[in-house]
Amino acid sequence: MTDAIQPADLGFFSALASAGSLSAAARELGITTPAVSKHLAQMEARVGVLLVNRTTRRMSLTPEGELYLAHARRILSEIQDMEDLLGVSRSTPHGLLRVNATLGFGRSHIAPLISRFARQYPQVEVQLQLSVNPPALTEDTFDVCIRFGAPPDARVIARRIAPNRRLLCASPAYLQQHGTPKVPNDLTQHQCIGIRQGDEAYGLWRLSTGRGPKLHTEAIKTRGNLSTNDGEIAVNWALDGHGILLRAEWDIQRYLDSGRLVEVLPGYSTPDADIHAVYPQRHQSAARVRAFVDFVAQAFEAQRG
């Protein structure tokens, strides 16, 4: 079955999956809907499995179709990388770009930037995946990952695109009722809102003072009645007066400015949380990756003024 999968099938199936329906794919590909249906049927006959569940109004991929799509897009991405390395398409970003970001930050900051990026680079097909935790760096599941803190892996490139701090905060009502911590150990006597994200030890907050040889760090094991894996929910709980929260500056700055939240223990710093664009070394010559990372970095620089 040497002809079961043909090169032209890969781009066709990726376009079909992105379009979401046979008619939309037909418009995207500039052919008729019956032609799309015929091409799909021929593909399924060659591989011997059903790739798409069809109804009169919608379509969905079968498990085999999902597997086919994942491999097709990986192969297409590798072809684009080869073209970039050979200088074939270096001047014009195009092709598939898979972006990963965390739920809250991806929804509020990266998605709007992708909207603007897509207008400027219409030949790039962007897939945004939001996840609680970043994907493993060894997995070939993304082209660019927007994450907090530099990754401890030399096999990828990490470009710092924006500074970011994690701050302790609470509502004025909570602090009025329970008091304001003066030193880190005071946190053990307070309700602390937990966020279960990433690889960090849950409920362990590291607070530091000083620099260089005078740097002193305390690891405080916090407790509290409320925890979640969603940062937006945690912020809302803090706004409602349920406890003290450790959260990224980008997520709470507007509430600090308005006074709805108050910074706690401002003289102490937390571990690095700068925002980085992370991508595999093999993508460093990819025009679509360079264009996107530059675009995001410039957008954040403009926001900081």
C-alpha positions, 0 to 999 in steps of 0.5 A: 500500500505504497500509495496510501498517503500522497503528499497532496493529501496532507495540505488538503486534509489540514485545510479541511480540518481548519475549515470545519466543513466540506463547503467551507473547505471548498471555498478555501481551496477554490474548488467545488464541494463535490470535489472536496467530498470526492478527494476525501473519499479517495483518501479514506479508500486509500488508507482504509479507515474513516477519517471524517464523520459527516452530517448534512450540516457539520463534520468531525474528525474520527480518532484516526482522522485526528492522528492523520491530522497531527502527523500531516501538520507536523510533516508540513511544518518540517517541509516549511522549516526545510524551505526556510533553511534553504532560503526558499521562503525566508522573505515571506512568512507563510504556513502553519504556526502552532502557538501555545500559551497559558489559559488566562494570559493566552486569552487576554493578551496573546489571542488579541495579538494573534488577531492583529498578526493574522491581518498583517501576515495573511499567509500564516495559518495560526493555531492557538492552543491554551493549556493550564501547563506548558507542553513538554519541551521535548514534544513536537506539539508547538512552534512557539510557546509563550510562558513565564520564566526561562525554561531550564533546557538548552535545547530550545531558544527562549527570548525574553519578550516582557518583564513580569513580577509575581506580587502578593495581594489581597482585598482591603476588606480581607486585610482590615478583618485579618490584619496585614502580614509584616514578615513572610512567616505571618502568611502561615496565619492567613488564608492563602488562595492556592493555584495549582499550575505548572511544575512549582510545588503547590502552596510553597511561596518563596520570598526574597530580600537583598541581592547577590551575596546578601540574598536571603530567601524564605520558603513559606508553606501556605494554607487556605480553604480555596484552590484552583487551576484557573488564575482568573478564578483565583483573582476573583476570589481575592477580590471577594476577600477570601485571602491572600494571592500570589499572582503575576503583575499583568493579571492584577495591576489594574486592580492594584491601580483601582485599589480593589487589591492591595499589595502585601509584603511589597519589600519582598521579591518572588522568583523570576516570572518574566515572559518568554517566547520559547521555540525549538532551535530548528525553528530559528530560521523559520520566517513565520516563527521569527515574524511572530516572536518579533511581532509579540515582542514589539507589541509588549514593548509598545504597551510598556511605553 
